[in-house]
Amino acid sequence: MKTTYRTLSLAFGALALAFSFAPNAAAQCGSYPRTKASHSSWQYQTGQARLLQAAFVPNDSLDDAGIVGFWHVKFVSVGTAGITDGTEIDAGYSLWHSDGTEIMNSGGRSPITGDYCMGVWARVGFNKYKLNHFGAAWDPTGATLVGPGHIQEEVTLAPGGNKFSGTFNIDQYDESGNVVAHLQGTITGTRINVNTPAESIF
């Protein structure tokens, strides 16, 4: 029995070592973005294999990023003056595209006030993403332009790739560039796929 255990241990150890040297051995799941190296992940010089540190390259190979897809999102106020912490201030549907762009349909705004807005995103770390997002806001009548709304998000994709969470800041400007409202808090996202039932989004 000891011999069998020792044999298995050596076998698994050799297998792990082999995978550590293989340049493309890591599992390539859609929910886990690959890091990229600026050079090969291993080299063979004078008869010896040598490991090199793989450097993360922001926004490289965006189509590998797990954030790409369709999301149901919720914005909850935390630390916003005049709004109780825990208040849901918006919810809607967001599409993160593989080309680094994003679009959101806000469920908390009337269409005549500007319920669609667009952004760009970058991967800034393993499963970490930053979004910079703008939209034109109108008054409740839909007749007068208030000015640009600016949404910034920093989110982290959960293991499994079907949820994310993070923080947001929203600044509403008038057409002269003055901040007329500021909101901040936490954002969560739940992935929508072809089998997602309607009851899951309420």
C-alpha positions in Angstrom: 0.0 0.0 0.0 2.9 2.4 0.8 4.5 1.6 -2.5 1.2 2.4 -4.4 0.8 5.6 -2.5 4.3 6.7 -3.2 3.9 5.8 -6.9 0.7 7.8 -7.2 2.3 10.8 -5.4 5.3 10.8 -7.8 3.0 10.5 -10.8 0.8 13.4 -9.7 3.9 15.5 -8.9 5.3 14.9 -12.3 2.0 15.7 -14.0 1.8 19.0 -12.0 5.4 19.9 -13.0 4.7 19.2 -16.6 1.6 21.5 -16.6 3.6 24.2 -15.0 6.0 24.3 -17.9 3.4 23.9 -20.7 2.7 27.3 -22.3 -1.0 26.7 -22.8 -1.9 24.2 -20.2 -4.3 26.3 -18.2 -8.0 25.5 -18.6 -9.6 28.1 -20.9 -13.1 28.6 -19.5 -15.1 31.6 -20.8 -15.6 32.8 -17.2 -11.9 33.1 -16.5 -10.0 35.6 -18.6 -6.5 34.6 -19.6 -3.5 36.7 -18.6 -1.1 37.5 -21.4 2.7 37.5 -21.2 4.8 40.0 -23.1 7.1 37.1 -23.9 6.9 33.3 -23.9 5.8 31.8 -20.6 8.9 29.5 -20.7 12.2 29.3 -22.4 14.7 26.5 -23.1 18.3 27.7 -22.8 21.5 25.7 -22.6 19.6 22.5 -21.7 17.5 24.0 -18.9 13.9 25.1 -18.8 13.4 28.5 -17.2 10.1 30.0 -15.9 9.3 33.6 -16.7 6.8 35.9 -15.0 3.7 36.4 -17.0 2.7 40.1 -17.0 -1.0 41.1 -17.1 -1.8 43.2 -20.1 -5.0 45.4 -19.6 -7.6 45.2 -22.3 -5.6 42.5 -24.2 -7.8 39.9 -26.0 -11.1 41.3 -24.8 -13.0 38.4 -26.3 -11.5 36.2 -23.6 -13.0 38.2 -20.8 -15.7 36.6 -18.7 -17.6 39.9 -18.3 -18.8 39.7 -21.9 -22.5 38.9 -22.1 -25.9 40.0 -21.0 -26.6 41.1 -17.4 -29.4 42.0 -15.1 -27.9 44.8 -12.9 -29.0 46.5 -9.7 -27.7 49.8 -8.3 -28.0 50.2 -4.5 -27.2 53.5 -2.7 -24.4 53.5 -0.1 -23.1 56.8 1.2 -25.3 59.0 -1.0 -26.3 62.2 0.8 -30.1 62.3 1.3 -30.7 58.6 0.3 -30.9 55.8 2.9 -28.2 53.2 2.5 -29.6 50.1 0.9 -32.1 51.9 -1.3 -32.3 50.5 -4.8 -31.9 53.5 -7.1 -31.9 51.7 -10.4 -32.0 48.4 -12.1 -31.8 47.3 -15.7 -30.1 45.3 -18.4 -26.5 45.7 -19.6 -24.7 44.2 -22.5 -20.9 44.0 -22.3 -19.4 43.4 -25.8 -16.2 41.7 -26.7 -14.9 44.9 -28.5 -14.7 46.7 -25.2 -18.0 48.6 -25.5 -21.2 48.4 -23.3 -24.8 49.5 -23.5 -27.4 49.7 -20.7 -31.2 49.9 -20.7 -32.2 51.6 -17.4 -35.3 50.2 -15.9 -35.6 53.1 -13.4 -35.9 55.8 -16.0 -38.7 56.7 -18.4 -37.7 56.5 -22.1 -38.5 60.2 -22.6 -35.8 61.1 -19.9 -33.1 59.0 -21.6 -33.1 55.3 -20.5 -30.3 54.1 -22.7 -26.6 55.0 -22.3 -23.3 53.6 -23.5 -19.8 53.0 -22.2 -16.4 51.5 -22.7 -14.7 49.0 -20.4 -11.2 47.6 -19.7 -10.0 44.6 -17.9 -7.8 45.9 -15.1 -6.9 42.6 -13.3 -7.9 39.0 -13.1 -11.7 39.1 -13.2 -11.6 42.8 -12.5 -13.2 45.4 -14.8 -13.6 49.2 -15.0 -16.4 50.8 -16.9 -16.7 54.5 -18.1 -20.2 55.2 -19.2 -22.1 58.3 -20.5 -25.7 59.1 -21.4 -27.8 62.1 -22.2 -30.4 62.9 -19.5 -33.6 64.9 -20.1 -36.2 66.4 -17.7 -39.3 64.5 -16.8 -41.2 66.0 -19.8 -38.6 64.8 -22.2 -38.5 68.3 -23.7 -35.5 69.8 -22.0 -32.0 68.4 -22.0 -30.5 68.4 -18.5 -27.0 67.3 -19.6 -24.7 64.3 -19.6 -24.8 61.7 -16.9 -21.5 60.0 -16.1 -21.4 56.5 -14.6 -18.2 54.8 -13.4 -18.1 51.2 -12.2 -15.4 48.9 -10.9 -16.6 45.3 -10.7 -15.2 41.9 -10.0 -16.5 38.7 -11.6 -17.4 35.9 -9.2 -16.0 32.4 -9.6 -18.1 30.6 -12.2 -18.6 33.8 -14.2 -22.4 34.2 -13.6 -22.4 37.1 -11.1 -20.4 40.3 -10.5 -20.3 42.9 -7.8 -18.6 46.2 -7.2 -19.0 49.9 -6.7 -20.4 52.8 -8.8 -20.4 56.5 -8.9 -23.0 58.6 -10.9 -22.6 62.3 -11.6 -25.3 64.2 -13.3 -24.1 67.4 -15.0 -26.0 70.3 -16.5 -25.0 71.6 -19.9 -22.6 74.1 -18.3 -20.6 71.3 -16.7 -21.9 71.8 -13.2 -22.6 68.7 -11.1 -26.3 68.8 -10.2 -26.5 65.4 -8.5 -24.2 62.7 -7.2 -25.0 59.1 -6.4 -22.8 56.3 -5.2 -23.1 52.7 -3.9 -22.8 49.1 -4.9 -23.7 47.4 -8.1 -24.5 43.7 -8.7 -25.0 41.8 -11.9 -26.5 38.4 -12.7 -25.8 36.8 -16.0 -28.8 36.2 -18.4 -28.4 33.3 -20.8 -30.7 31.5 -23.2 -32.3 29.5 -20.4 -32.9 32.3 -17.9 -36.5 32.3 -16.8 -38.4 35.6 -16.4 -39.0 35.1 -12.7 -35.3 35.3 -12.0 -35.1 39.0 -12.8 -37.6 40.3 -10.3 
